[in-house]
Amino acid sequence: MLKRIQVPAFFANLPPCLIGMEACAGAHDWARKFQGFGHEVKLIAPQYVKAYVRGNKNDYNGIPLP
C-alpha cells in the first residue's frame, strides 16, 4: 500500500495511462498532478463508483497492486 507522500512518485514512473478516480474534495488536485505526468484522468461521480468496486475493498484492505 502506498503512503500519500509516495503517490506522486508512483504515478510519475508509470507510462501514460487512463486513471479513473472518484470525484471528491482532493480529486481535482490529484487529477492535475497526474495530467502533468502525461496521464488521462477521468473523474467519476460518487454515486456511480460503487459499480467499479470489486471484492471487499475498503481503505483498510486497500487495492492490491499487480
N, CA, C and O atoms as a Tripos MOL2 file, in Angstrom:
@<TRIPOS>MOLECULE
protein
  264   263    66     0     0
PROTEIN
NO_CHARGES

@<TRIPOS>ATOM
      1 N           0.8500   -1.1650    0.0000 N.3       1 MET1
      2 CA          0.0000    0.0000    0.0000 C.3       1 MET1
      3 C           0.9010    1.2350    0.0000 C.2       1 MET1
      4 O           1.9150    1.2830    0.6970 O.2       1 MET1
      5 N           0.5130    2.2220   -0.7880 N.am      2 LEU2
      6 CA          1.2880    3.4520   -0.8780 C.3       2 LEU2
      7 C           0.8760    4.4390    0.2050 C.2       2 LEU2
      8 O          -0.2980    4.5440    0.5600 O.2       2 LEU2
      9 N           1.8480    5.1460    0.7120 N.am      3 LYS3
     10 CA          1.5500    6.2660    1.5970 C.3       3 LYS3
     11 C           1.2860    7.4800    0.7230 C.2       3 LYS3
     12 O           1.7280    7.5270   -0.4250 O.2       3 LYS3
     13 N           0.5820    8.4450    1.2450 N.am      4 ARG4
     14 CA          0.2140    9.6390    0.4850 C.3       4 ARG4
     15 C           1.4300   10.3060   -0.1500 C.2       4 ARG4
     16 O           1.3440   10.7790   -1.2840 O.2       4 ARG4
     17 N           2.5360   10.3540    0.5390 N.am      5 ILE5
     18 CA          3.7470   11.0080    0.0390 C.3       5 ILE5
     19 C           4.3540   10.2380   -1.1390 C.2       5 ILE5
     20 O           5.0840   10.8210   -1.9410 O.2       5 ILE5
     21 N           4.0650    8.9410   -1.2540 N.am      6 GLN6
     22 CA          4.6170    8.0930   -2.3100 C.3       6 GLN6
     23 C           3.7820    8.1080   -3.5970 C.2       6 GLN6
     24 O           4.2670    7.6820   -4.6450 O.2       6 GLN6
     25 N           2.5580    8.5830   -3.5350 N.am      7 VAL7
     26 CA          1.6460    8.5250   -4.6870 C.3       7 VAL7
     27 C           2.1800    9.2830   -5.9030 C.2       7 VAL7
     28 O           2.1900    8.7130   -6.9940 O.2       7 VAL7
     29 N           2.6270   10.5440   -5.7760 N.am      8 PRO8
     30 CA          3.1100   11.2390   -6.9760 C.3       8 PRO8
     31 C           4.2780   10.5250   -7.6630 C.2       8 PRO8
     32 O           4.3050   10.4390   -8.8900 O.2       8 PRO8
     33 N           5.2230   10.0220   -6.9080 N.am      9 ALA9
     34 CA          6.3660    9.3250   -7.4960 C.3       9 ALA9
     35 C           5.9160    8.0460   -8.2060 C.2       9 ALA9
     36 O           6.4390    7.7060   -9.2670 O.2       9 ALA9
     37 N           4.9430    7.3370   -7.6180 N.am     10 PHE10
     38 CA          4.4410    6.1100   -8.2300 C.3      10 PHE10
     39 C           3.8550    6.4040   -9.6110 C.2      10 PHE10
     40 O           4.1810    5.7250  -10.5840 O.2      10 PHE10
     41 N           2.9810    7.4260   -9.6940 N.am     11 PHE11
     42 CA          2.3330    7.7410  -10.9660 C.3      11 PHE11
     43 C           3.2910    8.4140  -11.9410 C.2      11 PHE11
     44 O           3.0990    8.3140  -13.1530 O.2      11 PHE11
     45 N           4.3010    9.0870  -11.4480 N.am     12 ALA12
     46 CA          5.2890    9.7100  -12.3410 C.3      12 ALA12
     47 C           6.0990    8.6470  -13.0700 C.2      12 ALA12
     48 O           6.5660    8.8870  -14.1840 O.2      12 ALA12
     49 N           6.2730    7.4800  -12.4660 N.am     13 ASN13
     50 CA          7.0690    6.4130  -13.0670 C.3      13 ASN13
     51 C           6.2650    5.4640  -13.9420 C.2      13 ASN13
     52 O           6.8420    4.5560  -14.5400 O.2      13 ASN13
     53 N           4.9530    5.6450  -14.0350 N.am     14 LEU14
     54 CA          4.1250    4.8110  -14.9070 C.3      14 LEU14
     55 C           4.1200    5.3870  -16.3150 C.2      14 LEU14
     56 O           4.2150    6.6020  -16.4860 O.2      14 LEU14
     57 N           4.0110    4.5260  -17.3270 N.am     15 PRO15
     58 CA          3.8060    5.0670  -18.6740 C.3      15 PRO15
     59 C           2.4240    5.7170  -18.7350 C.2      15 PRO15
     60 O           1.5460    5.3470  -17.9560 O.2      15 PRO15
     61 N           2.2100    6.6690  -19.6350 N.am     16 PRO16
     62 CA          0.9020    7.3370  -19.7090 C.3      16 PRO16
     63 C          -0.2430    6.3310  -19.8190 C.2      16 PRO16
     64 O          -0.1950    5.3990  -20.6220 O.2      16 PRO16
     65 N          -1.2690    6.5360  -18.9980 N.am     17 CYS17
     66 CA         -2.4140    5.6250  -18.9770 C.3      17 CYS17
     67 C          -3.6670    6.3970  -18.5690 C.2      17 CYS17
     68 O          -3.6030    7.5830  -18.2460 O.2      17 CYS17
     69 N          -4.7950    5.7120  -18.5900 N.am     18 LEU18
     70 CA         -6.0640    6.2830  -18.1640 C.3      18 LEU18
     71 C          -6.2570    5.9850  -16.6850 C.2      18 LEU18
     72 O          -6.1350    4.8360  -16.2600 O.2      18 LEU18
     73 N          -6.5570    7.0120  -15.9000 N.am     19 ILE19
     74 CA         -6.7710    6.8660  -14.4610 C.3      19 ILE19
     75 C          -8.2050    7.2820  -14.1600 C.2      19 ILE19
     76 O          -8.6070    8.3980  -14.4880 O.2      19 ILE19
     77 N          -8.9740    6.4020  -13.5440 N.am     20 GLY20
     78 CA        -10.3330    6.7080  -13.1080 C.3      20 GLY20
     79 C         -10.3290    6.9470  -11.6140 C.2      20 GLY20
     80 O          -9.8040    6.1380  -10.8490 O.2      20 GLY20
     81 N         -10.9210    8.0690  -11.1940 N.am     21 MET21
     82 CA        -10.9350    8.4200   -9.7710 C.3      21 MET21
     83 C         -12.3210    8.8780   -9.3540 C.2      21 MET21
     84 O         -13.0610    9.4580  -10.1480 O.2      21 MET21
     85 N         -12.6620    8.6120   -8.1060 N.am     22 GLU22
     86 CA        -13.8960    9.1470   -7.5470 C.3      22 GLU22
     87 C         -13.7230   10.6480   -7.3380 C.2      22 GLU22
     88 O         -12.7290   11.0890   -6.7610 O.2      22 GLU22
     89 N         -14.6820   11.4210   -7.8050 N.am     23 ALA23
     90 CA        -14.6410   12.8710   -7.6180 C.3      23 ALA23
     91 C         -14.9100   13.1730   -6.1460 C.2      23 ALA23
     92 O         -15.9780   12.8580   -5.6190 O.2      23 ALA23
     93 N         -13.9290   13.7840   -5.4950 N.am     24 CYS24
     94 CA        -14.0610   14.1600   -4.0950 C.3      24 CYS24
     95 C         -13.2880   15.4510   -3.8840 C.2      24 CYS24
     96 O         -12.8240   16.0590   -4.8480 O.2      24 CYS24
     97 N         -13.1470   15.8700   -2.6540 N.am     25 ALA25
     98 CA        -12.5360   17.1670   -2.3560 C.3      25 ALA25
     99 C         -11.1290   17.3120   -2.9240 C.2      25 ALA25
    100 O         -10.7980   18.3740   -3.4510 O.2      25 ALA25
    101 N         -10.3000   16.2920   -2.8350 N.am     26 GLY26
    102 CA         -8.9230   16.3990   -3.3040 C.3      26 GLY26
    103 C          -8.6820   15.8540   -4.6970 C.2      26 GLY26
    104 O          -7.5640   15.9310   -5.2050 O.2      26 GLY26
    105 N          -9.7200   15.2990   -5.3300 N.am     27 ALA27
    106 CA         -9.5390   14.6210   -6.6120 C.3      27 ALA27
    107 C          -9.0680   15.5500   -7.7240 C.2      27 ALA27
    108 O          -8.2640   15.1450   -8.5640 O.2      27 ALA27
    109 N          -9.5530   16.7790   -7.7430 N.am     28 HIS28
    110 CA         -9.1700   17.6930   -8.8170 C.3      28 HIS28
    111 C          -7.6810   18.0500   -8.7320 C.2      28 HIS28
    112 O          -7.0120   18.1870   -9.7560 O.2      28 HIS28
    113 N          -7.1760   18.1980   -7.5240 N.am     29 ASP29
    114 CA         -5.7560   18.4800   -7.3500 C.3      29 ASP29
    115 C          -4.9140   17.2940   -7.8100 C.2      29 ASP29
    116 O          -3.9310   17.4760   -8.5290 O.2      29 ASP29
    117 N          -5.2930   16.0680   -7.4000 N.am     30 TRP30
    118 CA         -4.5720   14.8770   -7.8270 C.3      30 TRP30
    119 C          -4.6550   14.7400   -9.3470 C.2      30 TRP30
    120 O          -3.6680   14.3970   -9.9970 O.2      30 TRP30
    121 N          -5.8290   15.0060   -9.9090 N.am     31 ALA31
    122 CA         -6.0030   14.8770  -11.3590 C.3      31 ALA31
    123 C          -5.0520   15.8070  -12.1120 C.2      31 ALA31
    124 O          -4.4590   15.4040  -13.1130 O.2      31 ALA31
    125 N          -4.9020   17.0400  -11.6420 N.am     32 ARG32
    126 CA         -3.9700   17.9670  -12.2890 C.3      32 ARG32
    127 C          -2.5280   17.4700  -12.1970 C.2      32 ARG32
    128 O          -1.7600   17.6060  -13.1480 O.2      32 ARG32
    129 N          -2.1660   16.8990  -11.0560 N.am     33 LYS33
    130 CA         -0.8080   16.3600  -10.9010 C.3      33 LYS33
    131 C          -0.5830   15.2010  -11.8680 C.2      33 LYS33
    132 O           0.4460   15.1320  -12.5390 O.2      33 LYS33
    133 N          -1.5590   14.2880  -11.9340 N.am     34 PHE34
    134 CA         -1.4160   13.1180  -12.8000 C.3      34 PHE34
    135 C          -1.4060   13.5230  -14.2690 C.2      34 PHE34
    136 O          -0.6760   12.9300  -15.0630 O.2      34 PHE34
    137 N          -2.2010   14.5190  -14.6430 N.am     35 GLN35
    138 CA         -2.1860   15.0070  -16.0160 C.3      35 GLN35
    139 C          -0.8330   15.6190  -16.3420 C.2      35 GLN35
    140 O          -0.3710   15.5260  -17.4800 O.2      35 GLN35
    141 N          -0.2020   16.2360  -15.3760 N.am     36 GLY36
    142 CA          1.1330   16.7830  -15.5680 C.3      36 GLY36
    143 C           2.1680   15.6970  -15.8570 C.2      36 GLY36
    144 O           3.2090   15.9780  -16.4500 O.2      36 GLY36
    145 N           1.8900   14.4590  -15.4420 N.am     37 PHE37
    146 CA          2.7750   13.3290  -15.7280 C.3      37 PHE37
    147 C           2.4360   12.6770  -17.0640 C.2      37 PHE37
    148 O           3.0850   11.7070  -17.4570 O.2      37 PHE37
    149 N           1.4230   13.1990  -17.7740 N.am     38 GLY38
    150 CA          1.0460   12.6720  -19.0880 C.3      38 GLY38
    151 C          -0.1040   11.6840  -19.0750 C.2      38 GLY38
    152 O          -0.4120   11.0900  -20.1080 O.2      38 GLY38
    153 N          -0.7440   11.4950  -17.9370 N.am     39 HIS39
    154 CA         -1.8700   10.5590  -17.8480 C.3      39 HIS39
    155 C          -3.1720   11.2580  -18.2360 C.2      39 HIS39
    156 O          -3.2850   12.4820  -18.1630 O.2      39 HIS39
    157 N          -4.1470   10.4540  -18.6490 N.am     40 GLU40
    158 CA         -5.5010   10.9600  -18.8700 C.3      40 GLU40
    159 C          -6.3080   10.5970  -17.6360 C.2      40 GLU40
    160 O          -6.3060    9.4400  -17.2130 O.2      40 GLU40
    161 N          -6.9940   11.5620  -17.0570 N.am     41 VAL41
    162 CA         -7.7350   11.3270  -15.8160 C.3      41 VAL41
    163 C          -9.2220   11.5600  -16.0540 C.2      41 VAL41
    164 O          -9.6220   12.5720  -16.6300 O.2      41 VAL41
    165 N         -10.0300   10.6110  -15.6030 N.am     42 LYS42
    166 CA        -11.4850   10.7320  -15.6570 C.3      42 LYS42
    167 C         -12.0000   10.7060  -14.2240 C.2      42 LYS42
    168 O         -11.7080    9.7770  -13.4690 O.2      42 LYS42
    169 N         -12.7640   11.7240  -13.8530 N.am     43 LEU43
    170 CA        -13.3750   11.7570  -12.5270 C.3      43 LEU43
    171 C         -14.7800   11.1830  -12.6290 C.2      43 LEU43
    172 O         -15.5350   11.5150  -13.5430 O.2      43 LEU43
    173 N         -15.1180   10.3230  -11.6870 N.am     44 ILE44
    174 CA        -16.4040    9.6350  -11.6770 C.3      44 ILE44
    175 C         -17.2040   10.1350  -10.4820 C.2      44 ILE44
    176 O         -16.6870   10.2040   -9.3670 O.2      44 ILE44
    177 N         -18.4630   10.4830  -10.7150 N.am     45 ALA45
    178 CA        -19.3350   10.9320   -9.6260 C.3      45 ALA45
    179 C         -19.4790    9.8160   -8.5880 C.2      45 ALA45
    180 O         -19.5870    8.6450   -8.9510 O.2      45 ALA45
    181 N         -19.4830   10.1720   -7.2970 N.am     46 PRO46
    182 CA        -19.5130    9.1580   -6.2330 C.3      46 PRO46
    183 C         -20.6620    8.1530   -6.3490 C.2      46 PRO46
    184 O         -20.4870    6.9830   -6.0100 O.2      46 PRO46
    185 N         -21.8210    8.5840   -6.8170 N.am     47 GLN47
    186 CA        -22.9510    7.6460   -6.8910 C.3      47 GLN47
    187 C         -22.7380    6.5560   -7.9280 C.2      47 GLN47
    188 O         -23.4430    5.5470   -7.9080 O.2      47 GLN47
    189 N         -21.7760    6.7340   -8.8420 N.am     48 TYR48
    190 CA        -21.5140    5.7270   -9.8700 C.3      48 TYR48
    191 C         -20.2820    4.8810   -9.5790 C.2      48 TYR48
    192 O         -20.0180    3.9250  -10.3080 O.2      48 TYR48
    193 N         -19.5340    5.1980   -8.5530 N.am     49 VAL49
    194 CA        -18.2840    4.4960   -8.2600 C.3      49 VAL49
    195 C         -18.5320    3.0870   -7.7660 C.2      49 VAL49
    196 O         -17.7290    2.2010   -8.0570 O.2      49 VAL49
    197 N         -19.5910    2.8400   -7.0430 N.am     50 LYS50
    198 CA        -19.8580    1.5310   -6.4560 C.3      50 LYS50
    199 C         -19.7990    0.4190   -7.4950 C.2      50 LYS50
    200 O         -19.3800   -0.6960   -7.1820 O.2      50 LYS50
    201 N         -20.2100    0.7050   -8.7180 N.am     51 ALA51
    202 CA        -20.1990   -0.3200   -9.7650 C.3      51 ALA51
    203 C         -18.7830   -0.7710  -10.1170 C.2      51 ALA51
    204 O         -18.6160   -1.8530  -10.6800 O.2      51 ALA51
    205 N         -17.7680    0.0200   -9.8050 N.am     52 TYR52
    206 CA        -16.3910   -0.3150  -10.1530 C.3      52 TYR52
    207 C         -15.6380   -1.0160   -9.0290 C.2      52 TYR52
    208 O         -14.5170   -1.4780   -9.2400 O.2      52 TYR52
    209 N         -16.2240   -1.1050   -7.8460 N.am     53 VAL53
    210 CA        -15.5670   -1.7370   -6.7120 C.3      53 VAL53
    211 C         -15.7410   -3.2470   -6.8150 C.2      53 VAL53
    212 O         -16.8540   -3.7510   -6.9660 O.2      53 VAL53
    213 N         -14.6130   -3.9640   -6.7290 N.am     54 ARG54
    214 CA        -14.6530   -5.4230   -6.7730 C.3      54 ARG54
    215 C         -14.1710   -5.9730   -5.4370 C.2      54 ARG54
    216 O         -13.2070   -5.4640   -4.8640 O.2      54 ARG54
    217 N         -14.8180   -6.9790   -4.9580 N.am     55 GLY55
    218 CA        -14.3980   -7.5990   -3.7130 C.3      55 GLY55
    219 C         -14.7390   -6.7440   -2.5080 C.2      55 GLY55
    220 O         -15.6730   -5.9430   -2.5420 O.2      55 GLY55
    221 N         -13.9720   -6.9230   -1.4450 N.am     56 ASN56
    222 CA        -14.2300   -6.2270   -0.1960 C.3      56 ASN56
    223 C         -13.2570   -5.0840    0.0020 C.2      56 ASN56
    224 O         -12.7230   -4.9060    1.0960 O.2      56 ASN56
    225 N         -13.0200   -4.3060   -1.0470 N.am     57 LYS57
    226 CA        -12.0770   -3.1880   -0.9580 C.3      57 LYS57
    227 C         -12.6100   -2.1260   -0.0220 C.2      57 LYS57
    228 O         -13.7700   -1.7240   -0.1150 O.2      57 LYS57
    229 N         -11.7710   -1.6840    0.8640 N.am     58 ASN58
    230 CA        -12.0530   -0.5060    1.6780 C.3      58 ASN58
    231 C         -10.7070    0.1490    1.9960 C.2      58 ASN58
    232 O          -9.6660   -0.3510    1.5690 O.2      58 ASN58
    233 N         -10.7140    1.2200    2.7130 N.am     59 ASP59
    234 CA         -9.4620    1.9270    2.9780 C.3      59 ASP59
    235 C          -8.4740    1.0690    3.7700 C.2      59 ASP59
    236 O          -7.2620    1.2170    3.6120 O.2      59 ASP59
    237 N          -8.9780    0.1790    4.6120 N.am     60 TYR60
    238 CA         -8.0900   -0.6650    5.4020 C.3      60 TYR60
    239 C          -7.4530   -1.7460    4.5310 C.2      60 TYR60
    240 O          -6.2450   -1.9740    4.6060 O.2      60 TYR60
    241 N          -8.2710   -2.4150    3.7000 N.am     61 ASN61
    242 CA         -7.7720   -3.5110    2.8660 C.3      61 ASN61
    243 C          -6.9230   -3.0090    1.6950 C.2      61 ASN61
    244 O          -5.9620   -3.6670    1.2950 O.2      61 ASN61
    245 N          -7.2760   -1.8600    1.1560 N.am     62 GLY62
    246 CA         -6.5460   -1.3220    0.0040 C.3      62 GLY62
    247 C          -6.7900   -2.1350   -1.2500 C.2      62 GLY62
    248 O          -7.5070   -3.1350   -1.2380 O.2      62 GLY62
    249 N          -6.1870   -1.6910   -2.3160 N.am     63 ILE63
    250 CA         -6.2900   -2.4080   -3.5790 C.3      63 ILE63
    251 C          -4.9190   -3.0130   -3.8570 C.2      63 ILE63
    252 O          -3.9270   -2.2860   -3.9220 O.2      63 ILE63
    253 N          -4.8490   -4.3400   -4.0210 N.am     64 PRO64
    254 CA         -3.5430   -4.9420   -4.2970 C.3      64 PRO64
    255 C          -3.0130   -4.4770   -5.6530 C.2      64 PRO64
    256 O          -3.7630   -4.3980   -6.6260 O.2      64 PRO64
    257 N          -1.7290   -4.1730   -5.7090 N.am     65 LEU65
    258 CA         -1.1120   -3.7460   -6.9670 C.3      65 LEU65
    259 C          -0.7290   -4.9680   -7.7840 C.2      65 LEU65
    260 O          -0.3710   -6.0030   -7.2210 O.2      65 LEU65
    261 N          -0.8010   -4.8580   -9.1190 N.am     66 PRO66
    262 CA         -0.4830   -6.0130   -9.9690 C.3      66 PRO66
    263 C           0.9730   -6.4020   -9.8700 C.2      66 PRO66
    264 O           1.4040   -7.3540  -10.5220 O.2      66 PRO66
@<TRIPOS>BOND
     1     1     2 1
     2     2     3 1
     3     3     4 2
     4     3     5 am
     5     5     6 1
     6     6     7 1
     7     7     8 2
     8     7     9 am
     9     9    10 1
    10    10    11 1
    11    11    12 2
    12    11    13 am
    13    13    14 1
    14    14    15 1
    15    15    16 2
    16    15    17 am
    17    17    18 1
    18    18    19 1
    19    19    20 2
    20    19    21 am
    21    21    22 1
    22    22    23 1
    23    23    24 2
    24    23    25 am
    25    25    26 1
    26    26    27 1
    27    27    28 2
    28    27    29 am
    29    29    30 1
    30    30    31 1
    31    31    32 2
    32    31    33 am
    33    33    34 1
    34    34    35 1
    35    35    36 2
    36    35    37 am
    37    37    38 1
    38    38    39 1
    39    39    40 2
    40    39    41 am
    41    41    42 1
    42    42    43 1
    43    43    44 2
    44    43    45 am
    45    45    46 1
    46    46    47 1
    47    47    48 2
    48    47    49 am
    49    49    50 1
    50    50    51 1
    51    51    52 2
    52    51    53 am
    53    53    54 1
    54    54    55 1
    55    55    56 2
    56    55    57 am
    57    57    58 1
    58    58    59 1
    59    59    60 2
    60    59    61 am
    61    61    62 1
    62    62    63 1
    63    63    64 2
    64    63    65 am
    65    65    66 1
    66    66    67 1
    67    67    68 2
    68    67    69 am
    69    69    70 1
    70    70    71 1
    71    71    72 2
    72    71    73 am
    73    73    74 1
    74    74    75 1
    75    75    76 2
    76    75    77 am
    77    77    78 1
    78    78    79 1
    79    79    80 2
    80    79    81 am
    81    81    82 1
    82    82    83 1
    83    83    84 2
    84    83    85 am
    85    85    86 1
    86    86    87 1
    87    87    88 2
    88    87    89 am
    89    89    90 1
    90    90    91 1
    91    91    92 2
    92    91    93 am
    93    93    94 1
    94    94    95 1
    95    95    96 2
    96    95    97 am
    97    97    98 1
    98    98    99 1
    99    99   100 2
   100    99   101 am
   101   101   102 1
   102   102   103 1
   103   103   104 2
   104   103   105 am
   105   105   106 1
   106   106   107 1
   107   107   108 2
   108   107   109 am
   109   109   110 1
   110   110   111 1
   111   111   112 2
   112   111   113 am
   113   113   114 1
   114   114   115 1
   115   115   116 2
   116   115   117 am
   117   117   118 1
   118   118   119 1
   119   119   120 2
   120   119   121 am
   121   121   122 1
   122   122   123 1
   123   123   124 2
   124   123   125 am
   125   125   126 1
   126   126   127 1
   127   127   128 2
   128   127   129 am
   129   129   130 1
   130   130   131 1
   131   131   132 2
   132   131   133 am
   133   133   134 1
   134   134   135 1
   135   135   136 2
   136   135   137 am
   137   137   138 1
   138   138   139 1
   139   139   140 2
   140   139   141 am
   141   141   142 1
   142   142   143 1
   143   143   144 2
   144   143   145 am
   145   145   146 1
   146   146   147 1
   147   147   148 2
   148   147   149 am
   149   149   150 1
   150   150   151 1
   151   151   152 2
   152   151   153 am
   153   153   154 1
   154   154   155 1
   155   155   156 2
   156   155   157 am
   157   157   158 1
   158   158   159 1
   159   159   160 2
   160   159   161 am
   161   161   162 1
   162   162   163 1
   163   163   164 2
   164   163   165 am
   165   165   166 1
   166   166   167 1
   167   167   168 2
   168   167   169 am
   169   169   170 1
   170   170   171 1
   171   171   172 2
   172   171   173 am
   173   173   174 1
   174   174   175 1
   175   175   176 2
   176   175   177 am
   177   177   178 1
   178   178   179 1
   179   179   180 2
   180   179   181 am
   181   181   182 1
   182   182   183 1
   183   183   184 2
   184   183   185 am
   185   185   186 1
   186   186   187 1
   187   187   188 2
   188   187   189 am
   189   189   190 1
   190   190   191 1
   191   191   192 2
   192   191   193 am
   193   193   194 1
   194   194   195 1
   195   195   196 2
   196   195   197 am
   197   197   198 1
   198   198   199 1
   199   199   200 2
   200   199   201 am
   201   201   202 1
   202   202   203 1
   203   203   204 2
   204   203   205 am
   205   205   206 1
   206   206   207 1
   207   207   208 2
   208   207   209 am
   209   209   210 1
   210   210   211 1
   211   211   212 2
   212   211   213 am
   213   213   214 1
   214   214   215 1
   215   215   216 2
   216   215   217 am
   217   217   218 1
   218   218   219 1
   219   219   220 2
   220   219   221 am
   221   221   222 1
   222   222   223 1
   223   223   224 2
   224   223   225 am
   225   225   226 1
   226   226   227 1
   227   227   228 2
   228   227   229 am
   229   229   230 1
   230   230   231 1
   231   231   232 2
   232   231   233 am
   233   233   234 1
   234   234   235 1
   235   235   236 2
   236   235   237 am
   237   237   238 1
   238   238   239 1
   239   239   240 2
   240   239   241 am
   241   241   242 1
   242   242   243 1
   243   243   244 2
   244   243   245 am
   245   245   246 1
   246   246   247 1
   247   247   248 2
   248   247   249 am
   249   249   250 1
   250   250   251 1
   251   251   252 2
   252   251   253 am
   253   253   254 1
   254   254   255 1
   255   255   256 2
   256   255   257 am
   257   257   258 1
   258   258   259 1
   259   259   260 2
   260   259   261 am
   261   261   262 1
   262   262   263 1
   263   263   264 2
@<TRIPOS>SUBSTRUCTURE
     1 MET1         2 RESIDUE 1 A MET
     2 LEU2         6 RESIDUE 1 A LEU
     3 LYS3        10 RESIDUE 1 A LYS
     4 ARG4        14 RESIDUE 1 A ARG
     5 ILE5        18 RESIDUE 1 A ILE
     6 GLN6        22 RESIDUE 1 A GLN
     7 VAL7        26 RESIDUE 1 A VAL
     8 PRO8        30 RESIDUE 1 A PRO
     9 ALA9        34 RESIDUE 1 A ALA
    10 PHE10       38 RESIDUE 1 A PHE
    11 PHE11       42 RESIDUE 1 A PHE
    12 ALA12       46 RESIDUE 1 A ALA
    13 ASN13       50 RESIDUE 1 A ASN
    14 LEU14       54 RESIDUE 1 A LEU
    15 PRO15       58 RESIDUE 1 A PRO
    16 PRO16       62 RESIDUE 1 A PRO
    17 CYS17       66 RESIDUE 1 A CYS
    18 LEU18       70 RESIDUE 1 A LEU
    19 ILE19       74 RESIDUE 1 A ILE
    20 GLY20       78 RESIDUE 1 A GLY
    21 MET21       82 RESIDUE 1 A MET
    22 GLU22       86 RESIDUE 1 A GLU
    23 ALA23       90 RESIDUE 1 A ALA
    24 CYS24       94 RESIDUE 1 A CYS
    25 ALA25       98 RESIDUE 1 A ALA
    26 GLY26      102 RESIDUE 1 A GLY
    27 ALA27      106 RESIDUE 1 A ALA
    28 HIS28      110 RESIDUE 1 A HIS
    29 ASP29      114 RESIDUE 1 A ASP
    30 TRP30      118 RESIDUE 1 A TRP
    31 ALA31      122 RESIDUE 1 A ALA
    32 ARG32      126 RESIDUE 1 A ARG
    33 LYS33      130 RESIDUE 1 A LYS
    34 PHE34      134 RESIDUE 1 A PHE
    35 GLN35      138 RESIDUE 1 A GLN
    36 GLY36      142 RESIDUE 1 A GLY
    37 PHE37      146 RESIDUE 1 A PHE
    38 GLY38      150 RESIDUE 1 A GLY
    39 HIS39      154 RESIDUE 1 A HIS
    40 GLU40      158 RESIDUE 1 A GLU
    41 VAL41      162 RESIDUE 1 A VAL
    42 LYS42      166 RESIDUE 1 A LYS
    43 LEU43      170 RESIDUE 1 A LEU
    44 ILE44      174 RESIDUE 1 A ILE
    45 ALA45      178 RESIDUE 1 A ALA
    46 PRO46      182 RESIDUE 1 A PRO
    47 GLN47      186 RESIDUE 1 A GLN
    48 TYR48      190 RESIDUE 1 A TYR
    49 VAL49      194 RESIDUE 1 A VAL
    50 LYS50      198 RESIDUE 1 A LYS
    51 ALA51      202 RESIDUE 1 A ALA
    52 TYR52      206 RESIDUE 1 A TYR
    53 VAL53      210 RESIDUE 1 A VAL
    54 ARG54      214 RESIDUE 1 A ARG
    55 GLY55      218 RESIDUE 1 A GLY
    56 ASN56      222 RESIDUE 1 A ASN
    57 LYS57      226 RESIDUE 1 A LYS
    58 ASN58      230 RESIDUE 1 A ASN
    59 ASP59      234 RESIDUE 1 A ASP
    60 TYR60      238 RESIDUE 1 A TYR
    61 ASN61      242 RESIDUE 1 A ASN
    62 GLY62      246 RESIDUE 1 A GLY
    63 ILE63      250 RESIDUE 1 A ILE
    64 PRO64      254 RESIDUE 1 A PRO
    65 LEU65      258 RESIDUE 1 A LEU
    66 PRO66      262 RESIDUE 1 A PRO
